[in-house]
Amino acid sequence: MSEFEKPSIFVIEDEKDLGELMCRSLTSFRYQVRYFSRGEQALLEFNKQTPDICIVDLNLPDIDGMELVKQLEDEDTGVIIVSGRDALTDRVLGLEFGADDYITKPFEPRELVARVQSLLRRLRKKKQQSVTVYKQAHFANWVFKPESLSLHLIDESDETLSRAEGEILLALLKHPFQILSRDQLLGENSAPYDRSIDVRMSRLRKKIESDPQHPVLIKTVYGAGYMLACDVNWV
């Protein structure tokens, strides 16, 4: 997605009236929008075209929305969940499965547009920053390669991080021994609930800490944020 291209958006929503309303609202802001009433339809098209953002309803007739979000997690696309489920557990689960944002129904179309614009700015900024990409970072007994999001423990096998996990780890690796606030780690994608960064940090710790309940690499600085407490060597 370049600065001059129209961002592409897939709207995956089984309520036709609501889906068409979302499409009209987004099209009026010059986005390229495609509507799907079923998740499998969207996945088939996804193999042909990768949109910049997928807007996913959780109550789809043919596939569980959370499962669809999970399938999209490692793809190069932003994901916004729209759902009538407003319980904190659903929001947290959506973030755990890789969503970038969560909007509860009912919502104003302008709010949806604002969330899309915010996520697009974040995705564009990330791609601009990737022009100068470090090859790999060595920290503790780990090697992290940002381009492939691969995490390697010396003398053991590789593991691939999700995009959200990779972004958080990269931010920490660029600023070792510095406290980064939740807003700094989430950037423009700050969600209206504080648990989002904590959920993603918990997932990351489970992968790099020997004892996630007593972390030694990523420290929590209560009231301030998080800090990577080890040296980092970029090569």
Secondary structure as GFF3:
##gff-version 3
##sequence-region A 1 235
A	DSSP	beta_strand	8	12	.	.	.	ID=ss1
A	DSSP	alpha_helix	16	27	.	.	.	ID=ss2
A	DSSP	beta_strand	32	36	.	.	.	ID=ss3
A	DSSP	alpha_helix	39	46	.	.	.	ID=ss4
A	DSSP	beta_strand	53	57	.	.	.	ID=ss5
A	DSSP	alpha_helix	65	72	.	.	.	ID=ss6
A	DSSP	beta_strand	78	83	.	.	.	ID=ss7
A	DSSP	alpha_helix	88	96	.	.	.	ID=ss8
A	DSSP	beta_strand	101	104	.	.	.	ID=ss9
A	DSSP	alpha_helix	109	129	.	.	.	ID=ss10
A	DSSP	beta_strand	137	139	.	.	.	ID=ss11
A	DSSP	beta_strand	142	145	.	.	.	ID=ss12
A	DSSP	beta_strand	150	153	.	.	.	ID=ss13
A	DSSP	beta_strand	158	160	.	.	.	ID=ss14
A	DSSP	alpha_helix	163	174	.	.	.	ID=ss15
A	DSSP	alpha_helix	182	186	.	.	.	ID=ss16
A	DSSP	three_ten_helix	187	189	.	.	.	ID=ss17
A	DSSP	alpha_helix	195	208	.	.	.	ID=ss18
A	DSSP	beta_strand	218	221	.	.	.	ID=ss19
A	DSSP	beta_strand	225	228	.	.	.	ID=ss20
A	DSSP	beta_strand	232	234	.	.	.	ID=ss21
###
